[in-house]
Structures are given as structure tokens and as C-alpha cells.
Amino acid sequence: MDIWVTWCKRKIICPTCNEEITVASPIVKSPFKSWHPECWLKEALAYLELHPYKTRHKGRPKLKLSAEEKRQRLRLQVLKSYYKRKGTNHNRLAEIQRELEVQIGKKVDSEGDKEEGCI
């Protein structure tokens, strides 16, 4: 949204406090409204209180696996990659895929999250 601070050129009513903004006083202006700078700041801070800051996380959430489970998962992923590249033994590839899904499903269920896991 385009917002800037400028000098008031005519009398305006502030939408926040309903008081008159006099000519030659500073105003915060947008294409649709004009405020006293103090009123605009109060309104902006009230908005921020309603919408607290949240940290942003990139990528998918990490699975909480033990060292043994990580080793087993890596082994299954290597086997899956091998059979995919080889292009044969589709039964074994499907079996590995099911094992990975079961392993992730158990972890997601035990953590209490109902999100779908990624392979």
C-alpha cells in the first residue's frame, strides 16, 4: 500500500480520532485516507499487536528420527534410487516405497501431527 507523509492542504477529518486535521499540519496520507501521524502510528501498532511476529521456516519440517532410523531410511533411499536407475525389479521398488511410507507414517503418528510426510 502506498503511504507517505506530507503537509495537509485542506481541512480533513481524521478517521481514527474524528478530529479535524488543519491546513499546513503534517499528515500520513494514502490514496483513500489521511490521518494524524500519531493516530496512524497507534493504528499500526494495534494491528501489529493483533498479528504477532512469526519466524519463517524454509523447506519441509524435519523428521525426528533416531540414529538407527536415519541409517535404515538412508539405506532404503539408496536401494530405491538404485532400482529406479536400473529400471528393473519393480516389485522390490514398490516394497521399498511401502517401507519408507510406513516408517514415515509411524513417526508422524507418534508425534501427534497429522501432516503428510515427504519421502
Backbone torsions as a table, in degrees:
resi	resn	phi	psi	omega
1	MET	NA	138.2	179.3
2	ASP	-83.9	118.1	177.8
3	ILE	-135.1	136.1	178.7
4	TRP	-145.0	164.3	178.2
5	VAL	-107.6	133.2	-179.1
6	THR	-150.9	-177.2	176.7
7	TRP	-92.3	142.8	179.8
8	CYS	-74.4	132.5	-177.2
9	LYS	-103.1	-14.7	177.2
10	ARG	-151.3	166.2	-179.4
11	LYS	-70.3	132.4	-178.3
12	ILE	-137.0	151.4	174.3
13	ILE	-96.4	128.5	178.7
14	CYS	-72.1	128.4	-178.1
15	PRO	-70.5	-18.9	-178.4
16	THR	-85.6	-50.8	-175.8
17	CYS	-103.0	-6.2	-179.3
18	ASN	58.4	26.8	175.0
19	GLU	-102.7	160.3	-178.1
20	GLU	-78.2	137.8	173.3
21	ILE	-99.2	121.8	-174.8
22	THR	-83.3	163.0	178.6
23	VAL	-65.3	143.2	177.8
24	ALA	69.9	17.4	173.4
25	SER	-103.6	154.5	-178.3
26	PRO	-70.5	143.2	176.6
27	ILE	-137.5	155.0	170.4
28	VAL	-99.9	125.3	-171.1
29	LYS	-123.8	140.9	170.7
30	SER	-125.9	173.8	179.6
31	PRO	-61.0	-21.0	-174.8
32	PHE	-114.8	-24.1	-175.3
33	LYS	-137.9	163.0	172.6
34	SER	-137.5	136.4	-177.6
35	TRP	-127.6	162.1	162.4
36	HIS	-66.0	145.1	178.4
37	PRO	-57.0	-39.1	-179.3
38	GLU	-66.2	-41.6	-180.0
39	CYS	-65.2	-41.0	-179.6
40	TRP	-63.9	-42.1	179.6
41	LEU	-64.5	-41.9	177.3
42	LYS	-60.6	-43.6	-179.9
43	GLU	-64.1	-41.3	179.5
44	ALA	-65.8	-42.4	179.2
45	LEU	-67.0	-35.8	176.6
46	ALA	-64.2	-39.2	177.2
47	TYR	-62.7	-43.6	-179.3
48	LEU	-65.9	-32.3	176.6
49	GLU	-65.8	-36.1	178.8
50	LEU	-74.0	-25.2	-178.0
51	HIS	-123.3	82.7	-177.1
52	PRO	-65.2	158.9	-179.5
53	TYR	-68.0	134.8	176.1
54	LYS	-123.7	134.0	177.3
55	THR	-71.0	147.7	-179.7
56	ARG	-99.2	134.7	177.9
57	HIS	-113.5	132.1	177.8
58	LYS	-96.9	145.1	176.0
59	GLY	82.5	-178.7	-179.1
60	ARG	-80.5	156.0	177.5
61	PRO	-66.0	142.8	-178.8
62	LYS	-76.6	143.2	175.5
63	LEU	-78.2	141.2	178.4
64	LYS	-92.3	91.1	-177.3
65	LEU	-113.0	147.8	174.2
66	SER	-75.2	171.7	-179.4
67	ALA	-61.4	-39.8	179.7
68	GLU	-66.6	-42.6	179.6
69	GLU	-65.8	-37.7	177.1
70	LYS	-62.6	-41.7	179.2
71	ARG	-63.4	-45.0	179.0
72	GLN	-63.4	-42.4	-179.3
73	ARG	-63.6	-43.7	178.7
74	LEU	-61.6	-42.6	178.6
75	ARG	-60.3	-44.6	179.0
76	LEU	-64.0	-39.7	179.9
77	GLN	-67.0	-37.7	177.7
78	VAL	-65.1	-44.5	177.9
79	LEU	-61.4	-42.9	179.3
80	LYS	-60.3	-45.2	179.1
81	SER	-62.0	-42.9	-179.5
82	TYR	-60.6	-49.4	-178.0
83	TYR	-68.5	-32.5	176.4
84	LYS	-66.2	-45.6	-178.9
85	ARG	-66.1	-39.7	-179.0
86	LYS	-67.4	-33.9	176.8
87	GLY	80.3	10.2	179.2
88	THR	-126.1	178.5	176.5
89	ASN	55.2	59.1	-178.2
90	HIS	-66.6	-26.4	178.0
91	ASN	-64.4	-43.9	179.7
92	ARG	-65.9	-38.0	178.7
93	LEU	-62.6	-43.5	178.5
94	ALA	-64.9	-37.7	179.0
95	GLU	-64.7	-43.7	178.3
96	ILE	-63.0	-42.4	179.0
97	GLN	-59.0	-44.6	178.8
98	ARG	-63.7	-41.7	179.1
99	GLU	-60.2	-43.8	178.6
100	LEU	-63.0	-43.6	-179.7
101	GLU	-63.7	-41.0	179.1
102	VAL	-64.4	-43.6	-178.7
103	GLN	-61.8	-45.1	179.8
104	ILE	-68.7	-40.7	179.1
105	GLY	-59.2	-42.0	178.6
106	LYS	-63.1	-42.5	-177.8
107	LYS	-65.8	-43.9	-178.5
108	VAL	-65.4	-43.6	179.9
109	ASP	-64.4	-40.0	-177.5
110	SER	-70.7	-26.4	179.1
111	GLU	-81.8	-13.2	179.9
112	GLY	88.2	-4.0	177.6
113	ASP	-84.1	144.3	178.6
114	LYS	-109.2	24.2	178.2
115	GLU	-81.0	153.5	176.6
116	GLU	-75.6	135.7	177.4
117	GLY	-84.0	154.2	176.7
118	CYS	-101.2	149.7	179.1
119	ILE	-102.1	NA	NA
